[in-house]
Amino acid sequence: MKLVSVSQMIALEKQADASGLSYAEMMQNAGIGLAKIVHEIGKQNNWNKVVGLIGSGNNGGDTLVALTWLQQNGWETSAYLIKTNNNELIKKYLDIGGKIIEQDESFFHLSSFIAQADVTLDGVLGTGIKLPLKKEASEVLGKIKNLKPKFVIAVDCPSGVDCDSGECSDETIPANLTVTMAAVKRGLLKLPAFEKVGELLLVEIGLSDEMLNEIKIDVADDEMVSALLPKRTLASHKGTFGTAFVIAGSTSYTGAALLAGSAAYRIGTGLVTMAVPENLHSALAGHLPEATWVLLPHENGFISESASDVVLNNLNRATSILIGPGLGNKETTKKFIEKLLHSIKIPMLIDADGLRHAKDSLSLLHNAVLTPHVGEMSALTGLSKEEIQNNREEVAKKYAKQWNCIVVLKGAFTLIASPDERMTIIPVATPALAKAGTGDVLAGLITGLLAQGLNPYNAAVAGAYIHGKAGLRSAEKLGTTASVLASDVVDSVPEIISKIEFKS
């Protein structure tokens, strides 16, 4: 999926029309694609009644096309015409037996139909609206919202959302599912609009791959990540899936090493080698019996400078390396990392304390994966947290190019940026991941994929996507985002991989 602004979408449609794909054909493709999604949901839930809310824009037209297809395929359909100029589409709909809901000031008739409907299609307002809403639109949306439809599918976007800024009116009807056309509109992956979107699915409208490839920002989804994951043949052995070398932990942050190593194994790595301060081994070994261990010299439980030689002497089998989780902020550890960075040639990820220690050595890196949260990005760049949050895409793109590294800017809607200006956004925002240790899990997942041979950008995209979905799944299983622990996220990874692999 691609991420576009409203103006980019308008330009794409204009380009398609000039190339021979008419606006009418695009609307037909959009409406039938929408109808087929509704039909599939209906089969799964034994539903067959749908109401369409029809506005004057393209979304209203898409909705009329969908209702016509559904009417022809066994659904009981009805349309409420709030405002429309799609007279030809209305005629086609009526000709095959569709119903128009009578308008009245009290909304009595619409209320009756919505109460009986299994699905309500929101095609009232389009992607180009600007806030505040006009009084008429605001009143209509507010009244419909109060009717509390059973299951709402927003057509392209929930009505009342600014599809560039992500702002939304108080009257916006929350959707259970948003079916967006051709590409995801920027505002849908911003707060507060994202809270109104529900699940997000995309329908193709006939735009060519050549046109879409001009858009530089991707939105990760199951199909994309399924195509990235390593294939696991019956002839595989542990060497097939690489060795992740994890340098992590200190007396203060013992668990960080365990979380990172466990995540690297759960993502499919053949072997994980844990390089930890020697005094942590007895505490950790029983919790990760599958790992091999390299015990490092330390000073009071923090890796010492002399440990660099021990690491370099044990890297012969490693196919990726992780530096950072739980290392602490001691000067001796900083010197250890600086010495390492001059010598390591295998795919590398630097996270957490490793980022702060590597700040003065970034010029030594090439195509490493860096995974800062906003606070760490602020420390690395000198920018304030507010500057970063207000310009996440530009900041990630700028520093990926400047550092010649893959930047994974963590947070709500994690961004992955490449030096060649490719960018992918992870469509996940959840407080389930706002917990100590979840960053260590992410680092382990990406490092495990690097070990299995994925290039750094693809490893970062796949790892971040699986991490986000595992956070959501953990909250779903526990019934609350508040109780999710980083170890729960690790435990949910197999379910997410299984679901994604099913898409391949």
Stockholm file with secondary structure:
# STOCKHOLM 1.0

chainA/1-504         MKLVSVSQMIALEKQADASGLSYAEMMQNAGIGLAKIVHEIGKQNNWNKVVGLIGSGNNGGDTLVALTWLQQNGWETSAYLIKTNNNELIKKYLDIGGKIIEQDESFFHLSSFIAQADVTLDGVLGTGIKLPLKKEASEVLGKIKNLKPKFVIAVDCPSGVDCDSGECSDETIPANLTVTMAAVKRGLLKLPAFEKVGELLLVEIGLSDEMLNEIKIDVADDEMVSALLPKRTLASHKGTFGTAFVIAGSTSYTGAALLAGSAAYRIGTGLVTMAVPENLHSALAGHLPEATWVLLPHENGFISESASDVVLNNLNRATSILIGPGLGNKETTKKFIEKLLHSIKIPMLIDADGLRHAKDSLSLLHNAVLTPHVGEMSALTGLSKEEIQNNREEVAKKYAKQWNCIVVLKGAFTLIASPDERMTIIPVATPALAKAGTGDVLAGLITGLLAQGLNPYNAAVAGAYIHGKAGLRSAEKLGTTASVLASDVVDSVPEIISKIEFKS
#=GR chainA/1-504 SS CBEECHHHHHHHHHHHHHTTCCHHHHHHHHHHHHHHHHHHHHHHHTCCEEEEEECSSHHHHHHHHHHHHHHHTTCEEEEEESSCCCHHHHHHHHHTTCEECCCCTTCHHHHHHHHHCSEEEEESSCTTCCSSCCHHHHHHHHHHHHTCCSSEEEESSCTTBCTTTCCBCTTCCCCSEEEEESSEEGGGGSTTTHHHHCEEEEECCSCCHHHHTTCCEEECCHHHHHHHSCCCCTTCCGGGGCEEEEECCCTTCHHHHHHHHHHHHHTTCSEEEEEEEGGGHHHHGGGCTTCEEEEECEETTEECTTHHHHHHTTCTTCSEEEECTTCCSCHHHHHHHHHHHTTCCSCEEEETHHHHHHGGGGGGCSSCEEECCHHHHHHHHCCCHHHHHHTHHHHHHHHHHHHTSEEEECSTTCEEECTTSCEEECCCCCGGGCSTTHHHHHHHHHHHHHHTTCCHHHHHHHHHHHHHHHHHHHHHHHTCSTTCCHHHHHHHHHHHHHHHHHTC
#=GC SS_cons         CBEECHHHHHHHHHHHHHTTCCHHHHHHHHHHHHHHHHHHHHHHHTCCEEEEEECSSHHHHHHHHHHHHHHHTTCEEEEEESSCCCHHHHHHHHHTTCEECCCCTTCHHHHHHHHHCSEEEEESSCTTCCSSCCHHHHHHHHHHHHTCCSSEEEESSCTTBCTTTCCBCTTCCCCSEEEEESSEEGGGGSTTTHHHHCEEEEECCSCCHHHHTTCCEEECCHHHHHHHSCCCCTTCCGGGGCEEEEECCCTTCHHHHHHHHHHHHHTTCSEEEEEEEGGGHHHHGGGCTTCEEEEECEETTEECTTHHHHHHTTCTTCSEEEECTTCCSCHHHHHHHHHHHTTCCSCEEEETHHHHHHGGGGGGCSSCEEECCHHHHHHHHCCCHHHHHHTHHHHHHHHHHHHTSEEEECSTTCEEECTTSCEEECCCCCGGGCSTTHHHHHHHHHHHHHHTTCCHHHHHHHHHHHHHHHHHHHHHHHTCSTTCCHHHHHHHHHHHHHHHHHTC
//
